[in-house]
Amino acid sequence: MRTKSIFMLLALLVVFMSGCIDQKKEIVLDEPGNISNYEFEVFLDDWDNNIPANTTTYYILEDKTEVQVVHIVINSSKLEIFPPDSLGGGSNEEPIRNLVLLAEPANETVASSKTFMRLANSSNVSDLNYTLTQEIARNMKVINLEFEEPVTGFIAYTLDTPGTQSFTFMKPDSEFIRVVLPVGFVTGNRVFGIARPEPYDVSFDEEGRQTLLWISSRMGEREEAIQVKYYAESAPMYFFAAIVALLFGVGLVLSRYSRSKKELESVREIFELEKEYETKGRRKNK
C-alpha cells in the first residue's frame, strides 16, 4: 500500500514538472525575406503631431490561404506571434516564413514618422541578431521573436490560414490592430458574416480594400480573440436576386395552380349541369 502511494506521488510529480517546463523548438529560416512582398504603411497614432503607434496589420491575400502580417514596433525586444491556428495548438513544418526586418536599435533611432518613412523605402533588410522559437503553452501555439536589445521599425512575415472566409486570431500586443480584406470582399452583413468584436472603424483604402480597425485599449479584457467572417461583395445582391427568382417561380406555380383549379371547377359545373339535365329528361319520359 505504501509502495503504491509513493508510485502515485512520483507520477503526479513527473506530470507537474513536465507541465512547468517550457519545451521550445528553435525555428531556422532557410531563405531571407523579400521586402517587395509587403506593404509598409506608416500608421500614425496622432495625425496632427505625426506620432507613429505600435500597430499590427493583417493583409489577407486573395487566395485566402495566406496572411501577411506587418508590425510597427517601438522600443520592443520581444514579439509574440500567434498563428491563426494557435487556438487549436496544431503544428506544421513551416509555421512562419518570409521574415523581413526593417528596424534599428531603439537607442540609436528616433520613433518618428520620418524614421518609419525612411525604413519603409529601404531596399535592404536590417542586420539584427534575433532568435525565433516555437512553443505550445496552454494548448496554444506561440512563436517568439526575440532581439538582443530593443528595436524600433517594421517586422513583417507570412502565416498560413485555413483557406476559408473566416479569419480568427489572438489579439496581438499592439495598440492598433488592423485587418485588410482582399479586393472584392467585405464584412458587416449579419446574414453573411460580421467581425467580432465590433471594429472601432471600417473604411476602404485606395485599392478599394475594406479595412477594419480595433483599438486595444478600448477592447474588453475578455476579448482576447478577434474573428472576421467575410464574403464576396456581390454575395448579397446574388442572394437577393435568387430570392426574387424563387418568389417569382412560386408565384408562377400558384398562378398556374389557381388557373387549373378554376378550369376544373368550370368542367365540374358543366358536368353537373349535364347530369341535372339528363335527370330531368328521364323524369319527363316517365
C-alpha positions in Angstrom: 0.0 0.0 0.0 2.8 2.4 0.9 4.7 1.5 -2.3 1.6 2.3 -4.4 1.2 5.6 -2.7 4.8 6.5 -3.4 4.4 5.5 -7.0 1.3 7.7 -7.5 3.1 10.6 -5.8 6.1 10.2 -8.2 3.8 10.0 -11.2 2.0 13.3 -10.1 5.3 14.9 -9.6 6.5 14.0 -13.1 3.3 15.3 -14.6 3.6 18.6 -12.7 7.3 19.0 -13.6 6.6 18.3 -17.3 3.9 21.0 -17.3 6.2 23.6 -15.7 9.0 23.1 -18.2 8.6 25.1 -21.4 9.5 23.0 -24.4 10.8 25.4 -27.0 11.7 24.5 -30.6 14.0 26.7 -32.5 12.9 27.8 -35.9 15.5 28.2 -38.6 14.5 30.2 -41.7 16.5 28.9 -44.8 15.8 31.9 -47.1 16.0 35.6 -46.4 12.7 37.6 -46.6 11.6 39.5 -49.7 10.9 43.2 -49.0 8.9 43.7 -52.2 6.2 41.2 -51.0 5.0 43.6 -48.2 3.2 46.9 -47.7 5.0 49.1 -45.2 2.4 51.7 -44.3 3.2 54.2 -41.6 0.2 54.2 -39.4 0.1 57.2 -37.0 -1.4 57.5 -33.6 -1.6 61.3 -33.6 -2.0 62.6 -37.2 -1.5 66.2 -36.0 1.9 65.5 -34.4 2.8 62.7 -36.8 3.4 60.2 -34.0 3.7 56.5 -35.0 2.0 53.9 -32.9 2.5 50.2 -32.1 0.4 48.7 -34.9 -0.3 45.2 -36.2 -1.8 44.9 -39.7 -3.1 41.6 -41.3 -3.3 41.6 -45.1 -5.4 38.6 -46.1 -4.3 37.5 -49.6 -6.8 36.8 -52.4 -6.3 33.0 -52.3 -7.3 33.2 -48.6 -4.6 30.6 -47.7 -2.0 33.1 -46.5 -1.9 36.3 -44.5 0.9 38.8 -44.5 1.5 40.5 -41.1 3.3 43.8 -40.7 4.1 45.2 -37.2 5.1 48.7 -36.3 7.2 48.2 -33.2 8.6 50.9 -31.0 11.3 50.1 -28.4 10.5 46.4 -28.2 12.8 43.5 -27.7 10.3 40.6 -28.0 7.3 39.9 -30.2 4.8 37.1 -29.6 3.3 35.7 -32.7 0.0 33.7 -32.6 -0.6 31.9 -35.9 -4.3 31.7 -37.0 -4.4 28.0 -35.9 -2.9 28.8 -32.4 -6.3 28.2 -30.8 -6.1 24.6 -31.8 -2.5 24.1 -30.7 -1.6 22.5 -34.0 1.8 22.5 -35.6 3.3 22.4 -39.1 6.7 22.2 -40.6 6.8 25.9 -41.6 4.8 27.9 -39.1 6.3 31.3 -40.3 8.2 32.3 -43.4 9.4 35.3 -45.4 10.5 37.2 -42.3 11.6 40.8 -43.1 13.2 43.1 -40.6 13.3 46.8 -41.3 14.3 48.0 -37.9 17.1 49.7 -35.9 18.3 49.6 -32.3 15.9 51.7 -30.3 18.7 53.6 -28.6 20.1 54.7 -32.0 17.0 56.0 -33.6 14.0 58.3 -33.0 10.5 56.8 -33.3 9.2 59.5 -35.7 7.2 59.4 -38.9 10.4 60.4 -40.9 12.2 57.4 -39.4 9.5 54.9 -40.4 9.1 56.5 -43.9 12.9 56.0 -44.4 12.7 52.4 -43.2 9.6 51.7 -45.4 11.5 52.9 -48.5 14.6 50.9 -47.7 15.8 48.2 -50.1 17.9 46.2 -47.7 16.8 44.2 -44.7 18.3 45.1 -41.3 21.2 43.2 -39.9 19.9 42.4 -36.4 20.6 39.4 -34.2 17.5 37.6 -33.2 16.2 34.2 -32.1 13.0 32.5 -33.3 11.4 29.8 -31.2 8.1 28.0 -31.1 6.3 26.5 -28.1 2.9 25.3 -27.2 1.6 26.7 -23.9 -1.9 26.0 -22.6 -2.7 24.3 -25.9 -1.9 27.4 -27.8 0.9 27.7 -30.4 3.2 30.7 -29.8 6.1 31.9 -31.9 8.6 34.1 -30.0 10.8 36.5 -31.9 13.4 37.9 -29.5 16.1 40.5 -30.1 19.3 41.1 -28.2 18.2 44.7 -27.5 15.0 46.8 -28.0 14.4 47.8 -31.6 12.2 50.3 -33.5 10.8 49.7 -37.0 8.9 47.2 -39.1 8.6 43.5 -38.7 6.9 41.5 -41.4 6.2 37.8 -42.0 3.8 35.4 -43.7 1.5 32.9 -42.0 -0.8 30.1 -43.4 -4.5 30.4 -42.9 -7.2 27.7 -43.2 -8.3 28.9 -46.6 -11.9 29.7 -45.6 -13.7 33.1 -45.5 -13.3 33.2 -41.7 -10.1 34.6 -40.2 -9.6 34.2 -36.4 -6.5 35.3 -34.5 -5.4 36.1 -31.0 -5.2 39.8 -30.1 -1.6 40.9 -30.6 0.3 43.2 -28.1 -0.4 46.3 -30.2 -2.4 49.4 -29.5 -3.9 49.4 -33.0 -5.0 46.2 -34.8 -6.0 46.3 -38.5 -7.3 43.7 -40.9 -7.2 44.4 -44.6 -9.6 42.2 -46.6 -8.9 41.1 -50.2 -10.3 43.2 -53.0 -14.0 42.4 -53.7 -14.6 41.1 -50.2 -16.3 42.8 -47.3 -17.8 42.0 -43.9 -20.7 43.5 -41.8 -23.8 41.7 -43.0 -25.3 39.6 -40.2 -26.6 37.1 -42.7 -23.3 36.5 -44.5 -20.7 37.4 -41.8 -19.6 40.0 -39.3 -16.5 40.8 -37.3 -16.4 40.1 -33.5 -15.8 42.1 -31.5 -17.2 45.0 -33.5 -14.4 47.1 -35.1 -13.8 50.7 -33.9 -13.7 51.9 -37.5 -14.4 50.5 -41.0 -13.0 52.1 -44.1 -11.7 51.5 -47.7 -8.2 52.1 -48.9 -7.1 53.5 -52.2 -7.2 50.0 -53.8 -10.8 49.5 -52.7 -10.0 47.0 -49.9 -12.1 47.1 -46.8 -10.0 47.8 -43.7 -11.1 47.1 -40.1 -9.6 48.8 -37.1 -9.6 47.9 -33.4 -8.0 49.9 -30.6 -6.6 47.5 -28.0 -7.2 49.9 -25.0 -10.9 50.2 -25.9 -11.4 46.5 -26.0 -12.6 44.5 -23.0 -10.2 42.2 -21.1 -12.1 39.2 -22.1 -11.9 40.0 -25.8 -8.7 38.0 -26.4 -9.6 36.7 -29.9 -10.8 38.5 -33.0 -12.8 36.8 -35.7 -13.7 38.2 -39.1 -16.2 36.4 -41.3 -16.1 38.0 -44.7 -17.8 37.3 -48.1 -17.8 38.4 -51.7 -19.2 42.0 -52.1 -21.7 40.7 -54.7 -23.0 37.9 -52.5 -26.0 39.9 -51.0 -27.0 41.0 -54.5 -26.9 37.5 -55.9 -28.7 36.2 -52.8 -31.4 38.8 -53.3 -31.7 38.0 -57.0 -32.0 34.3 -56.1 -34.8 35.1 -53.6 -36.6 37.2 -56.2 -36.3 34.5 -58.8 -37.6 31.9 -56.2 -40.6 34.1 -55.3 -41.3 34.6 -59.0 -41.2 30.9 -59.6 -43.5 30.3 -56.6 -45.9 32.9 -58.0 -46.0 31.2 -61.4 -46.7 27.9 -59.8 -49.5 29.3 -57.6 -50.9 31.2 -60.6 -50.9 28.1 -62.7 -52.5 26.1 -59.9 -55.2 28.7 -59.5 -56.0 28.7 -63.2 -56.1 24.9 -63.4 -58.4 24.9 -60.3 -60.8 27.3 -62.0 -60.8 25.3 -65.2 -61.5 22.1 -63.2 -64.4 23.9 -61.4 -65.8 25.0 -64.7 -65.7 21.5 -66.1 -67.3 20.2 -62.9 -70.1 22.7 -63.2 -70.7 21.7 -66.8 -70.7 18.1 -65.9 -73.2 18.7 -63.0 -75.5 20.7 -65.4 -75.5 17.9 -67.9 -76.2 15.4 -65.2 -79.1 17.5 -63.9 -80.4 17.9 -67.5 -80.3 14.1 -68.0 -82.1 13.6 -64.7 -84.9 16.0 -65.7 -85.2 14.3 -69.1 -85.7 10.9 -67.5 -88.4 12.3 -65.2 -90.4 13.7 -68.2 -90.2 10.4 -70.1 -91.8 8.6 -67.1 
